[in-house]
Structure formats: C-alpha cells, structure tokens
C-alpha cells in the first residue's frame, strides 16, 4: 500500500487557520510562500514575472484558437513538479489558499481546459517532468502521466518489438489524459482500449494523499479508467499491461475521390469495418477544402500483406486495395506512419526517435472539434447529402471515422466509464480548421461548424447523442463557477458517459465532496 506522506501533510495542516476558510481573493504571494515552505524549488515555479513563463505556459498547448485569445484567463503561475511530494504540496496549497488547479500532461485537451480556466484564479500543474517508464518481468509497465504516447511506444520498442500498448496514434498526446478518457487506437479491435489495460494507479487526491488501487478502492479505480481523472485528483502513474503483436504488421492507405467512387466505398466500408476480422482496423478520413473532396482509408492489420489483400478482396473490393497501397513493417514503425497529419503516409521514413519529440504540431492552424458515435451505418444516399452540405461550406473540414467492434464491444459498457461498447459501431471526430487569429475569425468558422453538426443529427446516435470524452466539446454544455449542479451537468455528462454518469457522480461525492478538482466539464458530486 502506498504511503500517504504523513510528514508533509502534518506540516501543511499547520498553516494558519484562516487560510483553510479563505473568503477573500486568493493571494499569489501567499501561494508562493506556501509552495516554497514545502520544498518546491523556485526553479520549478514560473510566474508572469519569470522570463520563461510564456514559453513554459505554451510548451505543450495545441490550439491557437485558445492560446492566442487575449480574453483567455492566464494562470497565476505554472508548477513543473519533479517528484510526487511537489504534486502533494501544490494540491494542498492551492486548495487551502482558494486557487483552482489545472493539471496538464500533454496539452491536447481540445478546449484547452488543461491551460485555462473560467473558474477564477488558477495555477497549472504541468507534469512533463514526471515521465519515467519502468518495466516489470510480467509485461507490465509503470508509466508516469507526464510521458507522451510516443515516449511510451519508443520505450516499449526498445525492450521488445513484439510488445505493444493499445492506445492512440498521436505521439505528443500525454499518457495521463489519454488513458483517463478511455484511449482508442489502431489495435483496439483486437485488444480493447487503453483503459482496459490499466491494472494499478498512483494518484494524489484532494487531501494531498497518495493512493494506489488498494487504498483508493475499486469505485475510484473504476472512475479513473475513462471517467476523466481531472475530476478526482492528479494521476501520478499508471501500471499498464502490454499486449503481444506479431513481428510484422501491414499498413494500408488508399485515397478515393468522389469521381473514383468514394461515396459507394464509404457506404460499403461502414457495413464491414466494425465487424471485420478483429486484427483489422480501417479508418476513413473525409476531407473537403476549396470545393474538392476525398476519402483516405487507412488500415493496420496485425498480420502479413498476402492475408490482408485476401481479406480486402473478399470483404471490401470497392476500396480497390492493391499491394502498392500496403507495406509490411514492425508495430512500432506503424506508429511512425500513423503519426503523419492528417493521414498516415506508408512511405514515412522518419527515425523512431521522432516519437520522442514533444513539440506541438501544426500550431498555425486553429481548430474546433466535435464528435459523434455511430450506431447504424450511414447509407449511400445520406453520404451524398453530407458531401453536398460540406462542399457548400467551402471550409477545411475533416471527419475521421474509426471502427469499434471486436474486443471493444465484448466488454460491458459499465465495466469502465467509457460506454461506447456493444451497439456502438464507429467513433466520428469532426474537425474544422482555419488559419488566422481573433474571435471574429473563429466565430465565422465555428458558427458554420455548429450548423454542420446540427445537420448531422439524423445520421448518428440519439437519446443521447453520444460523444467521446477525449474529443472534448464545450458546446455540449458546461459547468459554471459557483455551485455545480448534477442535474444541469447531465446534459453533457450522459453524452460522454451514458449510464455511467450517475455512478461517476457518486464516486465524486465520496472522494472529493467539496468539489476541489473541477473544470468546465468535470464530474459534479451527486448531491452537490
């Protein structure tokens, strides 16, 4: 069982009594003094007066729509802890001094909730220094939450080329947030999502205690694997179970335009992709810009090319996949291929060390994201209507559709907070992007995008119209500063979690009844 770091807690509990009942505005000087008194070195604390404040604040921020918005609130300071006691001190100091705390591991939260807050004065706990990865003899790994997926994959490949972890394909995504939201990826149909492979967790709760699976209990352990860990505490590390993959896998990439039969291929692909051989993942990326449209079908097959070509010929001849569209490689090499934006490039010859690059990508492109779950395949006539609407908008629109089914569907929707299991066939991510800054420019594109999202309603899930937490969208609804209502939060909560939302709120009531860990879409206590 993990130590609760009693000496640190006793020291912090002797703060002046009035601090724990603060009713005045938070004091930055008091916060700094508290952090310094409890052994966080000044070199790990960045205030607006620090020369490196802005570079640190923006070091992993991904979306210019939020980064360069002059109206976005800025943190009082950024803390970059190097050990667990620093996290404990940050939690207790910010709680006792009435500061909001935002935790960041990779900075990929699409709405920027890991680096801004509308809930009043706040600080950022950036975990990028906490990224150690240690291997056990039983094919389990302890990975700290500040590591990126790229760093995790690189470390696994350095040990064994036939071991893998079923998670996403963007290498700069932080492990902490990705697993906490579920974690879909290219081998989920064979092995399930990332959260399905978590066997232990180390986290800091609202009391500043370090807990593991045994000391936190099964309810909280359940909630942290797909329920958004930022609502419950700060994840320090996950213990994950690796999976076996063959020495060679096959990647495919096939692009079709509308004149080449993209619409017919899309309709047939949706009939097949979610129920195909579990070793096969094929996504579809629809793109429209400047009056043109195309679909890129991208696949990963846990096997060799001849077998994949036979499967494609028998089940999806409409895609016209040939040997020239495929390439055999190791699983880790496939992660390099899938890291290409916006679609995989099978001729990508970047070195494996590319996975260690934590730099944000494509910062010149602002974007807004929405998501849907598809429970019934969309028919050809409906795709024709979708193309017509999208092309009329003259927007840079991307729609990435990823197949579920397989192992994902074999697990009950209540087994983890991630509910998109049996009956959910695809995850659909809608992205609109633009070059330019300012609220006026953003409003023009987002207004069109909201209209497109409304147009898509008849083709996707309903009651609720479901969404995937890791593709966060504040348009679905949000908490406001003050009393966070469970009843109001259900509006967006059931879209992300469906029947699991009430249990998440119950766990929140048990573990953080004062609602210290909160954000615009955090889980509220059930009876708050």
C-alpha angles and dihedrals in degrees: 000000000000121000115249091219092241097180092059092046094049090050093051093046089064092068112125110288095238092061095068089054097044114168098163126080113289115264117226090201091054090049092051091048091051093050092047092047090056100053104264103143115235088236089069095052122079122190127181086264091059116100090226097046097104096042089049093047092050097036095108102010109130111187122067089195087074102023096059098035103117089205094060110108114245125218123255088231145342121233120200104193122201098190140029095256089062089057091049092051092047092052096048096040093049092045095048093044095047099248125143115237124215119189123208129188105160106354095234098125099131093218094044096242089147092063108029139039138193091196097088133267111004145168132212124234103203110194099192092118090057098073108118118144121201128182130218128204093248094064092262123128134200107217122181115230095243092065117101125231088248092056091047093049092046091051092049092050091049088060103036133356093206096057123082143164121232103234140112130310103231104099097204095058112113117244092223098063098031096059092038089061096045105265118234122197150148099294098040093106089063100033110017128243127314095261090057089067100052112113101171140008136201113206142159115235130205091275092057093251123142110230135186129194093278096049097040095050130227096282094061092039088055092050095051093059100075103340098095110267094215088077092061110031145299117307111222099179145342127220104217134187116230124219133220120252128180120262089249129037128178126234122197133191125183127172123201128181125206093262088050092058102267093150095053091045092050092053093049093043090056090054092054114025099076094049101036125113106312090235090064126083118179120174128187123220114196116195133182127182133148094003095305129109139191143162124225113201110202123187143183118195121190092221143047130303102254092057092047092051090052092051091049093048092051101041108023111024089149089075091060092214114186134180090263088063092057139064133187119224143138120287092251090053088053089059089059089051094050092047089073112109128259096358137005119274110207090199093055105135099181115142120255088249086073086080089067094060107108096183116128113253131228096001091168091071120077115202149178123209135203130173142206139187116226116211098171124038114257111242126232095256091054092050089054089056091047092052091049093052094044096048092048089062097060088214132139096252126174124184115187113192117191124189121237123186123094115071092353090063094045092067119079116252090237095051089088130004089259099097103182097105130110109017095024110102106175142016111219121199117193118198130182117188137186141172114238142064136244136071095265092057092045093048092055093056097038093050090055090046093053089053090052091049090053090049090055094057097098092055101052141051121309139191084058112015093220130220137185116248096220088060091058119194121184090196087079089068137284146212119255129214113278124033110010108215120216090205092054093043090058088074091073099015096068090050090061100033108017110190091002095067096085092050090050090053089049091053089048090054090054099043106031107015092161090057095231093153101062141138138163091289104023124135110266123217109267096242100026 
